């Protein structure tokens, strides 16, 4: 898998995770935007995988949602 494909895959997974949590909690994009002090269009870009999320923004989103959106705790066998 190429770097670009992997990045796109991760962005899509994060967007899906965020959207799922929003739906589960009955939140709108505007609700999340308000919590993050960002505009709704930025949230829309995140949910459509148009933004390259930084670790800082991922953590901000997790804190706002009260849930993890990315799990790095899985043990994986890495090939060198």
Secondary structure, 3 states (H helix, E strand, C coil): CCHHHHHHHHHHHHHHHHHHHHHHHCCCHHHHHHHHCCCHHHHHHHHCCCCCCCHHHHHHHHHHHCCCCCCCCCCCCCCC
